[in-house]
Amino acid sequence: MEDRGAKTELVRPDGGKIRVLVVDDERSLSDLLSMALKYEGWEVRTADTGHAAITIAREFRPDLTVLDIMLPDLDGLEVLSRMRANGHSAPVLFLTAKDSVQDRVIGLTASGDDYVTKPFSLEELIARLRGLLRRGVLAVEVSENPEVRVGDLVLNEDSYEVYRGETQIPLTATEFELLRYLMRNPRRVLSKAQILDHVWSYDFEGRASIVELYISYLRKKIDTLGSPMIHTVRGVGYLLRPAS
């Protein structure tokens, strides 16, 4: 967990404030979140319905959205689907009162990037938001050669493009960061704990199933284009190597 007293400031690539949209129909909760996020130096807008969130997102173009699953008109999954259809690709963190693994998987499968279950601590939520921002466009690492190659798989850290052969592969911010970590460590077995620490930047407290979920996402997008590249070492972790 980050030390809030020694936190580093996150800004947009142009130096402007991070823009966050908070969508929740509980006014007391959205007010509390707004106050905490403004303390981070971020610009915050709020919405208490799904339709309002879609409208605000179109105009505000948030860098990050905190989205409640249960809203009075549209549910959060439908809101996210419409936002994605409108070209909104920035990270989304779901708020949910549901605590089952299935509910979490459904949310992540709907192109969300993370979730927290109510009740939650502000410190944990903000740590997760900062982690999402670092994994997104605000965390591009500068290097002399932005391309990482493993076999016929090419990842560009500047343009955030991924190709296998001639085929471009669209990835979410989290999928991209996971793949980058695997490609930066080719032929090396990485444990779930290592992946959680590097990609999610906080202790998932036993929720290592999130790694399995995102590995499955990458396999569906990458290994279906040729011989498998992502391999499981049972009881140890995962590795990526050139197709044989």
C-alpha positions in Angstrom: 0.0 0.0 0.0 1.3 3.5 -0.9 2.1 6.0 1.8 -0.4 8.8 1.2 1.9 11.2 2.9 4.7 10.5 0.5 2.6 9.9 -2.7 3.9 10.9 -6.1 1.7 13.0 -8.3 0.2 11.5 -11.4 -0.7 13.8 -14.3 -1.8 13.5 -17.9 0.9 13.3 -20.6 0.2 16.9 -21.4 0.7 17.9 -17.8 -3.0 18.4 -17.0 -5.0 16.9 -14.2 -6.1 13.3 -14.3 -9.8 13.2 -15.1 -12.0 10.7 -13.2 -15.7 10.0 -13.6 -17.4 8.5 -10.5 -20.7 6.8 -11.2 -22.8 5.8 -8.1 -26.3 6.6 -7.0 -25.3 6.8 -3.4 -24.7 10.5 -3.0 -22.8 10.2 0.3 -20.4 7.6 -1.3 -19.8 9.6 -4.5 -19.2 12.8 -2.4 -16.6 10.9 -0.3 -14.9 9.5 -3.4 -14.8 12.9 -5.0 -13.2 14.4 -2.0 -10.6 11.7 -1.8 -9.8 11.9 -5.5 -9.5 15.7 -5.5 -7.0 15.3 -2.7 -4.9 13.3 -5.2 -5.0 16.4 -7.4 -7.4 14.9 -9.9 -10.4 16.5 -11.7 -13.6 14.7 -10.8 -17.1 14.6 -12.3 -20.0 12.5 -10.8 -23.1 10.8 -12.2 -25.9 9.1 -10.4 -27.5 7.3 -13.3 -26.2 5.2 -16.2 -27.6 7.5 -18.9 -26.0 10.5 -17.2 -22.6 8.7 -17.0 -22.7 7.9 -20.8 -23.4 11.6 -21.6 -20.7 12.9 -19.2 -18.2 10.4 -20.5 -18.7 11.5 -24.1 -18.0 15.1 -23.2 -15.5 14.8 -20.3 -13.4 12.0 -21.8 -12.2 10.7 -18.4 -8.9 9.0 -18.0 -10.5 6.6 -15.5 -14.0 5.7 -14.5 -15.2 4.3 -11.2 -18.5 2.6 -12.0 -21.1 1.1 -9.7 -22.7 -2.1 -11.0 -26.1 -1.4 -9.5 -27.6 1.8 -10.9 -31.3 2.9 -10.9 -31.7 2.8 -14.7 -28.9 0.9 -16.6 -26.6 -1.6 -14.8 -22.9 -0.9 -14.8 -22.2 -3.6 -17.4 -24.6 -2.0 -19.9 -23.1 1.5 -19.2 -19.6 0.2 -19.8 -20.7 -1.6 -23.0 -22.2 1.7 -24.4 -19.1 3.7 -23.3 -16.9 1.2 -25.1 -19.1 1.5 -28.2 -18.7 5.2 -28.1 -14.9 4.8 -28.3 -14.1 5.1 -24.5 -11.1 2.8 -23.9 -9.8 4.2 -20.7 -9.6 1.9 -17.6 -12.8 1.2 -15.6 -12.9 0.1 -12.0 -16.2 -1.5 -10.9 -17.8 -1.0 -7.5 -20.0 -4.0 -6.5 -21.9 -5.2 -3.5 -21.8 -8.7 -4.9 -19.1 -10.8 -3.5 -19.1 -14.0 -5.6 -16.3 -14.9 -7.9 -18.8 -15.3 -10.8 -20.0 -11.7 -10.5 -16.3 -10.5 -10.6 -15.5 -12.6 -13.7 -18.6 -11.2 -15.5 -17.5 -7.7 -14.8 -14.0 -8.2 -15.9 -15.2 -10.1 -19.0 -17.2 -7.0 -19.9 -14.0 -5.1 -20.5 -13.6 -3.7 -17.0 -10.1 -3.5 -15.7 -10.5 -4.0 -11.9 -13.2 -4.1 -9.2 -13.6 -3.5 -5.5 -16.4 -5.0 -3.4 -18.3 -2.8 -1.0 -17.5 -1.9 1.7 -13.9 -1.0 0.8 -11.2 1.3 2.2 -10.4 4.5 0.4 -6.7 3.7 0.6 -7.1 0.4 -1.2 -9.4 1.9 -3.9 -7.0 4.8 -4.6 -4.0 2.4 -4.7 -5.9 0.4 -7.3 -6.8 3.5 -9.3 -3.2 4.7 -9.3 -2.1 1.2 -10.4 -4.5 1.3 -13.3 -3.3 4.7 -14.4 0.4 3.6 -14.3 -0.5 0.6 -16.4 -2.3 2.8 -18.9 -1.2 5.7 -21.1 0.3 7.5 -18.1 2.8 4.8 -17.5 4.5 4.4 -20.9 8.2 3.6 -20.3 10.7 5.5 -22.4 13.3 3.4 -24.1 15.6 3.7 -27.1 13.9 0.8 -28.8 10.2 0.6 -27.9 9.7 -2.7 -29.6 9.8 -6.0 -27.7 10.0 -9.1 -29.8 9.5 -12.8 -28.9 9.4 -15.0 -32.0 6.7 -13.5 -34.3 5.1 -11.6 -31.5 5.9 -7.8 -31.4 4.9 -5.3 -28.7 5.5 -1.6 -29.1 5.7 0.3 -25.8 5.3 3.7 -27.4 2.3 3.1 -29.6 0.7 0.3 -27.4 0.3 -1.9 -30.5 0.8 -5.6 -30.5 1.2 -7.8 -33.6 1.5 -11.5 -34.1 2.9 -11.9 -37.6 0.8 -9.5 -39.7 -2.2 -9.6 -37.4 -2.8 -6.7 -34.9 -4.1 -7.8 -31.5 -6.3 -5.3 -29.6 -5.6 -5.5 -25.8 -6.9 -3.7 -22.7 -4.5 -1.8 -20.6 -4.2 -4.7 -18.1 -3.7 -7.3 -20.8 -1.0 -5.1 -22.4 0.9 -4.8 -19.1 0.7 -8.5 -18.4 1.9 -9.4 -21.9 4.7 -6.8 -21.6 5.9 -8.4 -18.4 5.8 -11.9 -20.0 7.7 -10.7 -23.1 10.3 -8.8 -21.0 11.0 -12.2 -19.3 10.9 -14.7 -22.2 11.5 -18.4 -21.3 11.4 -17.4 -17.6 8.8 -19.0 -15.4 6.9 -16.2 -13.5 4.9 -17.1 -10.5 1.4 -15.8 -9.8 2.7 -13.8 -6.9 5.4 -12.1 -9.1 2.8 -11.3 -11.8 0.3 -9.9 -9.2 3.1 -7.7 -7.7 4.3 -6.4 -11.1 1.1 -6.0 -13.0 -1.5 -5.2 -10.3 1.0 -3.4 -8.0 -0.7 -4.4 -4.8 -1.4 -7.6 -2.7 -4.5 -9.3 -4.0 -4.6 -11.3 -0.8 -5.0 -14.7 -2.3 -7.0 -13.6 -5.3 -4.5 -15.2 -7.7 -7.4 -16.4 -9.8 -7.3 -13.0 -11.5 -4.0 -14.0 -13.1 -5.5 -17.2 -14.4 -8.4 -15.1 -15.9 -6.1 -12.7 -17.7 -3.8 -15.4 -18.9 -6.8 -17.0 -20.5 -7.7 -13.7 -22.2 -4.2 -13.5 -23.7 -4.3 -17.1 -24.8 -7.5 -16.5 -26.7 -6.0 -13.5 -28.4 -2.5 -14.7 -29.1 -2.3 -18.5 -29.1 -5.3 -18.8 -31.5 -3.2 -17.1 -34.1 -0.5 -19.9 -34.3 1.3 -22.4 -32.2 0.9 -21.7 -28.4 3.4 -19.2 -26.9 2.0 -19.0 -23.3 2.6 -22.1 -21.2 1.6 -23.2 -17.7 4.2 -24.8 -15.5 1.9 -26.6 -13.1 2.4 -25.5 -9.5 5.0 -22.9 -10.4 3.6 -20.2 -12.8 3.6 -19.2 -16.5 6.2 -18.5 -19.2 6.1 -17.2 -22.7 8.5 -18.5 -25.4 8.7 -18.4 -29.2 6.4 -20.9 -30.9 8.1 -24.1 -31.8 
